[in-house]
Amino acid sequence: MNIFSNKSQKLLDANKLPHHIAFIIDGNGRWAKKKGLPRTVGHSFGVKAVADTVQNCVNLGIKYMSFYAFSTENWNRPQDEVDAIFELLRDYIKQYVGDYENKNIKVMTSGDITKLPKDIYETIEEAKEKTKHCTDFVLNIALNYGGRDEIIRGINQIIKDGVKDVSKESFKTYLYTKNLPDPDLIVRTSGEFRTSNFMPYQAVYSEWAFPKTYWPDFNNKQLIKILLNFQKRDRRFGAIKKEEKK
């Protein structure tokens, strides 16, 4: 089945698209440095790339998208850069998230957002409340997120609840992503091959893509290329094909 219009998208099979695609948006600072610009300018262009990628995923019919916006380790960056990232986050929420209700896009978060500046926390909570009924697309923003912290948080909550017997399925209900399917595909830009503490529990059977492109230059053409490669992969989840058993 094919529902796409332009030349490259016509090669995609709508039935084999990832349900959930996640992005580690890496390379903003290096993009800026390469152009002789302050690192903060790279983050500014990175915000535009996030908005464009959200819309591109919506247009393709992908249901869920996550992006790693700010990690628990990012607090260790220079304070002026942290402040600039938060200012851009404010701009992103104001410019794009405010319209997501009209576009039927549900906003979710992963991470302890109570540690964010108060105005950002309150604005995000408002956006989550306003879009909780939306059903066309789910945007999960990982803010002050760390995969190990998420797992420890879940374990501590299990202890607090007095649960004695935990299964894989019940443990998932203690994660930030309890209402999301595991990511089928995770994309990390900039040519780095690290997972950087991103969804270690959820990503055990995710496919990965590591384009060399810095995040501000990531566009729909590159997204399509990655999806075409994804559709060629043989996802067996630890099993083997029936014909291989013979």
N, C-alpha and C positions, 0 to 999 in steps of 0.2 A: 504494500500500500504506500502511496506517495501523495502527500498533501502540500508539497512545497513548490514554490514558483520559480525562484531564480536557478541558474544553471548548476551551481555547486550543491544547492539544497536538494535538487531533484534526485541526487544520488543517495540521499538519506532514506532509510526505511522508518516511517513513523511508528511502526510497531516495535522497533528495536532501540528506541531512544532511552537514555537513562531516566528513571523516575526521579532520581535525586542526584544533582550534580553540585559539588562543593568546590570552592576556589580558595587557595592560599594566595593572596594577592601580594606577590613579592616583587621587589625591584623598583619601587617608586623613587627611593633616594638615589639609586645608581643611575636611573633614567635621567634624573635631574643633573647629577654630577657629570654625566657624559655630555650634557648640553651646556655645561658651565653655569648651571642655575642652582639656587639653594634647594636643599632637600625638601623643604616645605612645598615648593612648587611642584615637585614630583607627586606628592600626596594629593595636591589639588587636582592634577590631571588624572590621578588614580581614582578619585571620586567620580569623575565623569565616566571613566571606564566601567566602574561598578554599575552606574545607572544604565549605561548602554547594554551591558551584559545581562542585567535583569530583563530589560525589554527584549533582547534577542532570545533569551530562554523562554519568555512568555510567548513570543511569536512562533517559536518552534513547537510549543505545546508541552514543554518540560514542566512537570508539576511542582517540583521542589528545588530550591536553590539555597545553598549556604555560602557565606563568605566570611573569611577569617579577618576581621577588621582590626582587632586589638587584642594581643595576647597578654597573659599574666606577666610575661617576661618583658613586654614592651615598656613597662614602667621604668626599666633600667636605662632607657634612652635619655639623651639630654632633655632637660625640662622644657626648653623652648620648642623642641620637636614634639614632645608629648602634648604641650599646650596647642600647638598648631594642628595636630591630628584631631584633637577634640573640637577645635574651631571648625575644621572641615566637616567633622561629623555633624555639628550643629547645622552647617550649610546644607549637607546632604538631606538631613531630616526635614529641614524647612523647604527645600526645593523639590524633593522627590517623594519622600515618605508621606507628606501631607496629602498627596494626590492618590496614594495607593488604595484608599478606600473606594474611590471612584473607578479604579481599574480592577476592583475585586481581587486585590492582592493582600493576603494575610501576612502581617509582620510578627515574627517571633524572635526571641533572643536565646543565645546559649552563653553562659558565663554569669559571674556575679556582678550584675550591673549596678548594684547598690553602692559600689565603690567608685562609680563614675561621678563627675561633677553633678550636683543636684539638678540643675536645669536640664541636662542631657537625660538623666535618669527619668525625670518626670515627663519629659517630652516623649521618650521612647515608650514609657508605660501608657501614655495617652494614645499613642499610635497603635500599640498592641490592643488596647481596649476598643478603639474605633474600628479596627479591621478584623476583630476576632470572628466575625460572621462571614468573612470573605472566603471564597471557595475555588476560584480559578487558579490561583498560584500562591505558594507559600514561600516567603523570603525569611530565612533564618540568619540573623546577624550574630556572629560570635564576637562578643565584647568582654574584655577582661576574662578571657577564656583560656583554660589550660586543660588538656586531656587528663593528666594525672590528678589535678585538683578535682575534676569532675568525678572521677572514679572514687577518690577518697571521700568526697562529699557524699556520694551515694552510699558508701559503706557506713559512714557515720550515721546517716539517716536510717539505714537498716537496723543498726544497733539501737538507735533511739526508739525505733518502732517495735523493738523486741522480736523481730523476725528471726526464726531459728533455721528455716529451710529456704534457701535461695536458689532459684533456677536461672538459666540464661535469660528467659523471657521476663521473669519477675524483676531481675536486676535492671533490665532496660527501663523499667518504669521509674527508676531512681535517677536517671540521667536527664540532662537538659533536653535531650532530643527524644524524649519518650513518645512524643506525638509525631515523629518523623520516621520514615523508612531510612535504613542505613544508606549512606551514599553509594550509588553504583559506580560513580566516577569522581575522582578528585584531581583537580588541576592545580599544579603549582607553577607559577610563571618564574621567569628570570634565569632558568637553567640550573637552579639549585635542586639537589636531590634529597633534601631532608624533609621529614614529615612534621618537624617542629611542634610536637606535642598537640597535634590536631586530630581529634576524634580517634584515639588509639583503639577504643573498644568497638566503635561503630565501623571502622575501616578495615576490619580483618579480611574481608573479601571484596573490597573496593578495587576497581581498576584505577591505575594512576597514569597521569600524563605530565610531562615536565618540559613544556615548550621553553625555548631560550628567550623568548620575548619578555621584555620588562612589562609589568602590568599596565602602565599608561598606554602602551601601544597595542594591547590585546583588543582584538576586534572580532566581528562576526565571521569573517573569513577564516580566522584561526580557530574559532569555536567549531565551525563546520568541519574543518580538517581533523580536529581532535575527535569529534563525534563519528566521523567516517571510520577512523581508526578503531574507535571503541566498538563499532558494530561488526568489525572483523574478528574481534577477540572471542575466544572460546571460553566462556565462563562456566566452570564445572563445579565450583564450590567444594572442592576436595574429592568429588566423585569422579568416575570415569564413564565414558560413553558406553552404551549398550553394546555397540559393535566391537569395542575394545575388550569386552569381557569374553568374547567368543574365541 
